[in-house]
Amino acid sequence: MSPADAPDDGTGIHCRLDELLEDRGMTLTALSEAVGVSVVNLSVLKNDRAKAIRFSTLTAICDVLGCEVGDLLVRSP
């Protein structure tokens, strides 16, 4: 089994994208257009199903939302 096929490893990383969008009154569609990433890919991230994220995507999301990486991604116990 390759790492991509492995079951969830329970990293405990939580994406706060939904909370940040709500705080800013922004939709996932608007973020998608501003960042240049598909709504589907942002939805995967938002729902904690992403296995990886490019630094360029992470930077673009943080730039648009006016936040830091630590505001977007947090480690839950």
N, CA and C atoms as a LAMMPS dump frame, in Angstrom:
ITEM: TIMESTEP
0
ITEM: NUMBER OF ATOMS
231
ITEM: BOX BOUNDS ff ff ff
-5.0000000000000000e+02 5.0000000000000000e+02
-5.0000000000000000e+02 5.0000000000000000e+02
-5.0000000000000000e+02 5.0000000000000000e+02
ITEM: ATOMS id mol type element x y z
1 1 1 N 0.847 -1.172 0
2 1 2 C 0 0 0
3 1 3 C 0.895 1.238 0
4 2 1 N 0.642 2.166 -0.92
5 2 2 C 1.438 3.392 -0.983
6 2 3 C 0.921 4.393 0.05
7 3 1 N 1.723 5.396 0.4
8 3 2 C 1.274 6.396 1.372
9 3 3 C -0.015 7.09 0.948
10 4 1 N -0.214 7.277 -0.361
11 4 2 C -1.433 7.94 -0.834
12 4 3 C -2.667 7.084 -0.585
13 5 1 N -2.48 5.762 -0.527
14 5 2 C -3.604 4.854 -0.312
15 5 3 C -3.822 4.524 1.159
16 6 1 N -2.943 5.002 2.005
17 6 2 C -3.03 4.671 3.428
18 6 3 C -4.248 5.332 4.06
19 7 1 N -4.85 4.692 5.043
20 7 2 C -5.967 5.302 5.742
21 7 3 C -5.511 6.533 6.504
22 8 1 N -6.466 7.338 6.937
23 8 2 C -6.152 8.561 7.685
24 8 3 C -5.201 8.243 8.813
25 9 1 N -4.097 9.015 8.872
26 9 2 C -3.084 8.724 9.88
27 9 3 C -3.332 9.466 11.184
28 10 1 N -4.392 10.233 11.272
29 10 2 C -4.729 10.906 12.511
30 10 3 C -3.721 11.954 12.918
31 11 1 N -3.277 12.775 11.979
32 11 2 C -2.279 13.8 12.288
33 11 3 C -2.791 14.83 13.275
34 12 1 N -4.097 14.993 13.337
35 12 2 C -4.658 15.965 14.255
36 12 3 C -4.583 17.389 13.744
37 13 1 N -4.314 17.57 12.452
38 13 2 C -4.283 18.904 11.864
39 13 3 C -5.705 19.273 11.442
40 14 1 N -6.146 20.441 11.889
41 14 2 C -7.498 20.922 11.559
42 14 3 C -7.382 22.214 10.77
43 15 1 N -8.13 22.305 9.688
44 15 2 C -8.159 23.506 8.876
45 15 3 C -9.345 24.356 9.311
46 16 1 N -9.075 25.599 9.662
47 16 2 C -10.113 26.513 10.153
48 16 3 C -10.674 27.383 9.028
49 17 1 N -10.61 26.909 7.792
50 17 2 C -11.033 27.701 6.649
51 17 3 C -12.485 28.146 6.763
52 18 1 N -13.367 27.254 7.184
53 18 2 C -14.775 27.632 7.299
54 18 3 C -14.98 28.766 8.305
55 19 1 N -14.27 28.718 9.415
56 19 2 C -14.388 29.761 10.44
57 19 3 C -13.841 31.094 9.933
58 20 1 N -12.706 31.05 9.243
59 20 2 C -12.107 32.277 8.719
60 20 3 C -12.98 32.896 7.637
61 21 1 N -13.566 32.068 6.781
62 21 2 C -14.47 32.582 5.759
63 21 3 C -15.687 33.243 6.388
64 22 1 N -16.259 32.594 7.387
65 22 2 C -17.44 33.146 8.061
66 22 3 C -17.102 34.483 8.725
67 23 1 N -15.961 34.543 9.402
68 23 2 C -15.548 35.785 10.065
69 23 3 C -15.412 36.938 9.078
70 24 1 N -15.057 36.612 7.833
71 24 2 C -14.823 37.646 6.835
72 24 3 C -16.008 37.85 5.902
73 25 1 N -17.071 37.084 6.129
74 25 2 C -18.254 37.193 5.267
75 25 3 C -17.967 36.821 3.826
76 26 1 N -17.108 35.844 3.657
77 26 2 C -16.665 35.433 2.322
78 26 3 C -17.123 34.014 2.037
79 27 1 N -17.426 33.736 0.782
80 27 2 C -17.829 32.389 0.391
81 27 3 C -16.631 31.61 -0.134
82 28 1 N -16.782 30.31 -0.169
83 28 2 C -15.736 29.446 -0.713
84 28 3 C -15.532 29.759 -2.197
85 29 1 N -16.62 30.078 -2.889
86 29 2 C -16.537 30.421 -4.312
87 29 3 C -15.727 31.694 -4.518
88 30 1 N -15.975 32.703 -3.687
89 30 2 C -15.22 33.955 -3.792
90 30 3 C -13.737 33.719 -3.508
91 31 1 N -13.436 32.901 -2.507
92 31 2 C -12.043 32.581 -2.196
93 31 3 C -11.408 31.838 -3.366
94 32 1 N -12.136 30.918 -3.933
95 32 2 C -11.647 30.151 -5.072
96 32 3 C -11.243 31.074 -6.217
97 33 1 N -12.087 32.035 -6.518
98 33 2 C -11.795 32.97 -7.6
99 33 3 C -10.591 33.848 -7.264
100 34 1 N -10.495 34.284 -6.017
101 34 2 C -9.401 35.172 -5.599
102 34 3 C -8.06 34.448 -5.567
103 35 1 N -8.09 33.162 -5.218
104 35 2 C -6.855 32.396 -5.043
105 35 3 C -6.461 31.657 -6.32
106 36 1 N -7.44 31.32 -7.146
107 36 2 C -7.153 30.551 -8.355
108 36 3 C -7.059 29.068 -8.112
109 37 1 N -7.79 28.595 -7.12
110 37 2 C -7.853 27.17 -6.778
111 37 3 C -9.314 26.755 -6.883
112 38 1 N -9.566 25.555 -7.373
113 38 2 C -10.95 25.12 -7.564
114 38 3 C -11.708 25.031 -6.241
115 39 1 N -13.005 25.221 -6.336
116 39 2 C -13.872 25.096 -5.163
117 39 3 C -13.759 23.693 -4.587
118 40 1 N -13.644 22.704 -5.448
119 40 2 C -13.533 21.313 -5.002
120 40 3 C -12.271 21.128 -4.146
121 41 1 N -11.15 21.663 -4.595
122 41 2 C -9.911 21.51 -3.831
123 41 3 C -9.975 22.27 -2.512
124 42 1 N -10.574 23.456 -2.52
125 42 2 C -10.727 24.195 -1.265
126 42 3 C -11.674 23.474 -0.316
127 43 1 N -12.692 22.84 -0.865
128 43 2 C -13.626 22.086 -0.041
129 43 3 C -12.942 20.903 0.633
130 44 1 N -12.064 20.231 -0.088
131 44 2 C -11.287 19.121 0.483
132 44 3 C -10.456 19.632 1.657
133 45 1 N -9.833 20.779 1.47
134 45 2 C -9.039 21.385 2.539
135 45 3 C -9.925 21.77 3.716
136 46 1 N -11.031 22.431 3.429
137 46 2 C -11.946 22.914 4.461
138 46 3 C -12.507 21.783 5.319
139 47 1 N -12.716 20.645 4.7
140 47 2 C -13.317 19.509 5.408
141 47 3 C -12.285 18.543 5.977
142 48 1 N -11.049 19.016 6.108
143 48 2 C -9.969 18.225 6.712
144 48 3 C -9.707 16.905 6.005
145 49 1 N -9.874 16.891 4.689
146 49 2 C -9.611 15.675 3.926
147 49 3 C -8.35 15.794 3.073
148 50 1 N -7.684 16.944 3.114
149 50 2 C -6.476 17.142 2.308
150 50 3 C -5.309 16.372 2.914
151 51 1 N -4.51 15.786 2.065
152 51 2 C -3.304 15.076 2.495
153 51 3 C -2.09 15.979 2.419
154 52 1 N -2.182 17.033 1.59
155 52 2 C -1.064 17.949 1.402
156 52 3 C -1.603 19.267 0.858
157 53 1 N -0.794 20.314 0.971
158 53 2 C -1.131 21.605 0.384
159 53 3 C 0.166 22.252 -0.086
160 54 1 N 0.13 22.846 -1.25
161 54 2 C 1.306 23.539 -1.77
162 54 3 C 1.516 24.823 -0.984
163 55 1 N 2.772 25.16 -0.783
164 55 2 C 3.089 26.402 -0.075
165 55 3 C 2.519 27.6 -0.826
166 56 1 N 2.536 27.566 -2.156
167 56 2 C 2.004 28.683 -2.938
168 56 3 C 0.5 28.842 -2.712
169 57 1 N -0.211 27.736 -2.583
170 57 2 C -1.647 27.787 -2.301
171 57 3 C -1.892 28.295 -0.896
172 58 1 N -1.127 27.804 0.04
173 58 2 C -1.242 28.233 1.432
174 58 3 C -0.985 29.732 1.552
175 59 1 N 0.05 30.206 0.887
176 59 2 C 0.383 31.632 0.906
177 59 3 C -0.733 32.46 0.289
178 60 1 N -1.272 32.011 -0.833
179 60 2 C -2.339 32.75 -1.509
180 60 3 C -3.594 32.822 -0.644
181 61 1 N -3.961 31.724 0.009
182 61 2 C -5.137 31.711 0.888
183 61 3 C -4.921 32.692 2.04
184 62 1 N -3.759 32.637 2.658
185 62 2 C -3.471 33.535 3.782
186 62 3 C -3.453 34.991 3.34
187 63 1 N -2.927 35.268 2.149
188 63 2 C -2.913 36.644 1.636
189 63 3 C -4.332 37.17 1.458
190 64 1 N -5.191 36.37 0.853
191 64 2 C -6.572 36.798 0.6
192 64 3 C -7.347 36.952 1.906
193 65 1 N -7.14 36.037 2.84
194 65 2 C -7.882 36.089 4.102
195 65 3 C -7.225 37.009 5.135
196 66 1 N -6.025 37.493 4.846
197 66 2 C -5.334 38.364 5.786
198 66 3 C -5.023 37.658 7.094
199 67 1 N -4.504 36.449 6.977
200 67 2 C -4.205 35.661 8.175
201 67 3 C -2.831 35.032 8.056
202 68 1 N -2.417 34.393 9.114
203 68 2 C -1.167 33.643 9.144
204 68 3 C -1.478 32.158 9.015
205 69 1 N -0.478 31.387 8.648
206 69 2 C -0.651 29.943 8.494
207 69 3 C -1.217 29.325 9.779
208 70 1 N -0.735 29.789 10.926
209 70 2 C -1.199 29.265 12.209
210 70 3 C -2.646 29.603 12.521
211 71 1 N -3.196 30.607 11.839
212 71 2 C -4.621 30.916 11.986
213 71 3 C -5.464 29.943 11.175
214 72 1 N -4.888 29.466 10.077
215 72 2 C -5.607 28.588 9.161
216 72 3 C -5.496 27.113 9.553
217 73 1 N -4.289 26.7 9.889
218 73 2 C -4.051 25.294 10.239
219 73 3 C -3.659 25.203 11.699
220 74 1 N -4.384 24.406 12.446
221 74 2 C -4.097 24.23 13.868
222 74 3 C -3.994 22.75 14.184
223 75 1 N -3.255 22.433 15.206
224 75 2 C -3.131 21.054 15.648
225 75 3 C -4.086 20.831 16.795
226 76 1 N -4.971 19.859 16.609
227 76 2 C -5.925 19.548 17.665
228 76 3 C -5.429 18.345 18.462
229 77 1 N -5.8 18.291 19.727
230 77 2 C -5.313 17.193 20.574
231 77 3 C -5.802 15.832 20.134
